[in-house]
Amino acid sequence: VCVSGSFLLDEKRFGVIFGGEIDPSEKGHEGAGCFGNDILLLESSDDAILVEVVPAQHDDWPECRGWSDGDTNQNKLYFYGGLSGDDEHPTRLKDLLVCTLS
């Protein structure tokens, strides 16, 4: 499960997706699996969709996570908590993060 939403910026409509489970655990819902922390931007204009992947690059970038909740407001993606780690050391996150998209 990833965090996703849409927003309008400079009269263009964007969809945004952050993180999520990229390799499910063999334990199903009892395990952590493998999570991502990239941002995928989808921009729709003139009946075409442009896709751009923004890979995690910075030390202050949010850690990999899945099973988070979030939403967009104007050009900001808010996401809360989720699950990180792996099957051996799963971690429940309780942080609130804001990503400004420009």
DRENNUKE-79448 format. One record per residue (C-alpha): residue number from 1; x, y, z. Coordinates in pm, 1 decimal, padded with zeros to 6 digits, always signed. Each point is the difference from the previous one (the first is absolute). Example, Ala and Ser with C-alpha at 12.3 -4.5 7.8 and 13.67 -1.06 7.14 Angstrom:
REM residues 2
r pos: 1 c1: +01230.0 c2: -00450.0 c3: +00780.0
r pos: 2 c1: +00137.0 c2: +00344.0 c3: -00066.0
END
This chain:
REM residues 102
r pos: 1 c1: +00000.0 c2: +00000.0 c3: +00000.0
r pos: 2 c1: +00141.7 c2: +00339.2 c3: -00101.9
r pos: 3 c1: -00098.1 c2: +00362.0 c3: +00061.7
r pos: 4 c1: -00157.4 c2: +00173.1 c3: -00298.4
r pos: 5 c1: -00192.6 c2: +00310.9 c3: -00092.0
r pos: 6 c1: -00045.3 c2: +00267.0 c3: -00265.3
r pos: 7 c1: +00050.5 c2: +00374.3 c3: -00016.6
r pos: 8 c1: -00012.1 c2: +00294.3 c3: -00239.0
r pos: 9 c1: +00317.3 c2: +00205.0 c3: -00060.0
r pos: 10 c1: +00040.6 c2: +00270.6 c3: -00264.6
r pos: 11 c1: -00327.3 c2: -00114.1 c3: -00160.9
r pos: 12 c1: +00134.3 c2: -00355.2 c3: -00043.6
r pos: 13 c1: -00148.1 c2: -00301.8 c3: +00175.9
r pos: 14 c1: +00241.8 c2: -00236.3 c3: +00172.5
r pos: 15 c1: -00032.7 c2: -00334.7 c3: +00169.1
r pos: 16 c1: +00260.6 c2: -00094.2 c3: +00258.6
r pos: 17 c1: +00088.4 c2: -00334.6 c3: +00157.0
r pos: 18 c1: +00246.7 c2: -00051.2 c3: +00286.4
r pos: 19 c1: +00152.0 c2: -00323.7 c3: +00125.7
r pos: 20 c1: -00192.3 c2: -00317.7 c3: +00050.8
r pos: 21 c1: +00067.9 c2: -00368.9 c3: +00011.8
r pos: 22 c1: +00214.5 c2: -00099.7 c3: -00297.9
r pos: 23 c1: +00066.3 c2: -00361.9 c3: +00097.8
r pos: 24 c1: -00261.3 c2: -00168.9 c3: +00219.7
r pos: 25 c1: +00102.1 c2: -00212.4 c3: +00296.5
r pos: 26 c1: -00041.0 c2: -00375.7 c3: -00016.9
r pos: 27 c1: -00175.2 c2: +00040.0 c3: +00337.7
r pos: 28 c1: -00278.9 c2: +00204.6 c3: -00159.4
r pos: 29 c1: -00147.4 c2: +00260.0 c3: +00236.4
r pos: 30 c1: +00207.9 c2: -00140.3 c3: +00287.3
r pos: 31 c1: +00327.3 c2: +00114.3 c3: -00164.2
r pos: 32 c1: +00154.1 c2: +00326.6 c3: -00110.0
r pos: 33 c1: +00111.2 c2: -00082.8 c3: -00354.3
r pos: 34 c1: +00215.9 c2: +00253.6 c3: -00184.8
r pos: 35 c1: -00104.0 c2: +00363.5 c3: -00035.4
r pos: 36 c1: +00091.5 c2: +00292.5 c3: -00224.3
r pos: 37 c1: +00039.8 c2: +00371.8 c3: +00057.7
r pos: 38 c1: +00006.4 c2: +00141.8 c3: -00351.1
r pos: 39 c1: -00250.4 c2: +00256.3 c3: -00124.6
r pos: 40 c1: -00182.3 c2: -00061.5 c3: -00326.4
r pos: 41 c1: -00151.6 c2: +00307.2 c3: -00168.2
r pos: 42 c1: -00265.2 c2: -00032.1 c3: -00268.1
r pos: 43 c1: -00082.7 c2: +00312.3 c3: -00200.5
r pos: 44 c1: -00300.2 c2: +00000.2 c3: -00227.6
r pos: 45 c1: -00020.6 c2: +00246.9 c3: -00285.1
r pos: 46 c1: -00146.3 c2: -00015.9 c3: -00347.5
r pos: 47 c1: -00116.4 c2: -00361.5 c3: +00042.5
r pos: 48 c1: +00355.7 c2: -00117.7 c3: +00074.4
r pos: 49 c1: +00153.3 c2: -00110.0 c3: +00327.9
r pos: 50 c1: +00357.9 c2: +00089.1 c3: +00086.8
r pos: 51 c1: +00156.6 c2: -00215.7 c3: +00270.7
r pos: 52 c1: +00302.0 c2: +00102.9 c3: +00205.0
r pos: 53 c1: +00156.6 c2: -00203.7 c3: +00278.2
r pos: 54 c1: +00178.8 c2: +00201.3 c3: +00266.4
r pos: 55 c1: +00231.8 c2: -00246.1 c3: +00176.1
r pos: 56 c1: +00090.8 c2: +00034.9 c3: +00366.7
r pos: 57 c1: +00319.7 c2: +00209.3 c3: -00001.7
r pos: 58 c1: +00041.4 c2: +00194.0 c3: +00321.4
r pos: 59 c1: +00097.3 c2: -00079.8 c3: +00358.4
r pos: 60 c1: -00314.0 c2: +00177.0 c3: +00121.5
r pos: 61 c1: -00222.8 c2: -00198.1 c3: -00239.3
r pos: 62 c1: -00274.4 c2: -00207.3 c3: +00167.6
r pos: 63 c1: +00091.1 c2: -00360.8 c3: +00065.6
r pos: 64 c1: -00145.7 c2: -00283.0 c3: -00204.1
r pos: 65 c1: -00354.7 c2: -00080.0 c3: +00107.6
r pos: 66 c1: -00323.8 c2: -00162.7 c3: -00093.4
r pos: 67 c1: -00345.1 c2: -00020.3 c3: +00154.8
r pos: 68 c1: +00001.9 c2: +00377.6 c3: +00059.8
r pos: 69 c1: -00287.8 c2: +00241.8 c3: -00023.6
r pos: 70 c1: +00005.2 c2: +00341.7 c3: -00160.6
r pos: 71 c1: -00161.5 c2: +00260.6 c3: -00217.5
r pos: 72 c1: +00077.9 c2: +00308.1 c3: -00207.3
r pos: 73 c1: -00095.4 c2: +00359.7 c3: +00067.0
r pos: 74 c1: +00089.2 c2: +00252.8 c3: -00266.9
r pos: 75 c1: +00357.2 c2: -00095.6 c3: -00101.5
r pos: 76 c1: +00088.2 c2: -00193.8 c3: +00316.2
r pos: 77 c1: -00003.6 c2: -00372.0 c3: +00066.5
r pos: 78 c1: -00060.1 c2: -00087.1 c3: +00365.4
r pos: 79 c1: +00063.8 c2: -00350.6 c3: +00124.1
r pos: 80 c1: -00017.8 c2: -00162.0 c3: +00338.3
r pos: 81 c1: +00161.5 c2: -00307.2 c3: +00149.0
r pos: 82 c1: +00004.9 c2: -00335.0 c3: -00166.9
r pos: 83 c1: +00226.1 c2: -00299.8 c3: +00023.1
r pos: 84 c1: +00372.8 c2: -00023.3 c3: -00071.6
r pos: 85 c1: +00274.3 c2: -00251.9 c3: +00067.3
r pos: 86 c1: -00012.7 c2: -00364.0 c3: -00104.9
r pos: 87 c1: -00147.6 c2: -00331.2 c3: +00112.3
r pos: 88 c1: +00259.3 c2: -00033.8 c3: +00275.5
r pos: 89 c1: -00027.9 c2: +00357.7 c3: +00129.9
r pos: 90 c1: -00327.9 c2: +00166.4 c3: -00103.2
r pos: 91 c1: -00044.2 c2: +00356.8 c3: +00126.5
r pos: 92 c1: -00329.5 c2: +00187.6 c3: +00039.5
r pos: 93 c1: +00053.0 c2: +00366.3 c3: -00086.8
r pos: 94 c1: -00184.2 c2: +00283.1 c3: +00174.4
r pos: 95 c1: +00137.5 c2: +00299.9 c3: -00187.3
r pos: 96 c1: -00181.3 c2: +00267.3 c3: -00199.5
r pos: 97 c1: +00185.9 c2: +00123.7 c3: -00307.5
r pos: 98 c1: -00070.7 c2: +00272.1 c3: -00255.1
r pos: 99 c1: +00143.5 c2: +00002.3 c3: -00351.1
r pos: 100 c1: -00037.8 c2: +00325.8 c3: -00194.9
r pos: 101 c1: -00025.9 c2: -00063.3 c3: -00373.7
r pos: 102 c1: +00109.6 c2: +00277.9 c3: -00231.8
END
